[in-house]
């Protein structure tokens, strides 16, 4: 689990340095509203999945 956090931090830092949020949002909305909605839902679900993996099982 420790290596997962290490790789996740490196990935997060890499994405923050290479992609600006305005550029990503602009490109998504150029592709269309439904593409944006689906993309946002996928990103939110992915973030929730990562948070659950980091927090571990609830008892």
C-alpha positions as CSV (number, residue, x, y, z in Angstrom):
1,X,0.0,0.0,0.0
2,X,2.9,2.3,0.7
3,X,4.2,2.0,-2.9
4,X,0.7,2.9,-4.2
5,X,0.8,6.1,-2.3
6,X,4.3,6.8,-3.6
7,X,3.3,6.3,-7.3
8,X,0.0,8.2,-6.8
9,X,1.9,11.2,-5.5
10,X,4.3,11.1,-8.4
11,X,1.4,10.8,-10.9
12,X,-0.5,13.7,-9.2
13,X,2.6,16.0,-9.3
14,X,3.2,15.1,-12.9
15,X,-0.3,15.9,-13.9
16,X,-0.3,19.2,-12.0
17,X,2.8,20.3,-13.8
18,X,1.8,19.3,-17.3
19,X,-1.9,20.0,-17.6
20,X,-3.5,23.3,-16.7
21,X,-7.1,23.0,-15.6
22,X,-8.4,25.7,-17.9
23,X,-6.9,24.0,-20.9
24,X,-8.5,20.6,-20.0
25,X,-11.9,22.1,-19.3
26,X,-11.8,24.1,-22.5
27,X,-11.0,21.0,-24.6
28,X,-13.7,19.0,-22.9
29,X,-16.4,21.6,-23.6
30,X,-15.2,21.9,-27.2
31,X,-16.0,18.2,-27.6
32,X,-19.6,18.7,-26.4
33,X,-21.7,18.9,-23.3
34,X,-22.4,15.2,-23.0
35,X,-18.7,14.4,-23.4
36,X,-18.0,16.8,-20.6
37,X,-20.7,15.3,-18.3
38,X,-19.4,11.8,-18.9
39,X,-15.8,12.9,-18.4
40,X,-16.6,14.6,-15.1
41,X,-18.6,11.6,-13.8
42,X,-15.7,9.3,-14.7
43,X,-13.1,11.6,-12.9
44,X,-15.3,11.9,-9.8
45,X,-15.8,8.1,-9.6
46,X,-12.1,7.5,-10.1
47,X,-11.2,10.0,-7.3
48,X,-13.8,8.3,-5.0
49,X,-12.3,4.9,-5.8
50,X,-8.8,6.1,-5.0
51,X,-10.0,7.7,-1.7
52,X,-11.6,4.4,-0.7
53,X,-8.4,2.5,-1.5
54,X,-6.3,4.8,0.5
55,X,-8.6,4.8,3.5
56,X,-8.9,1.1,3.6
57,X,-11.9,-1.1,4.6
58,X,-14.4,0.4,7.1
59,X,-15.3,-1.7,10.1
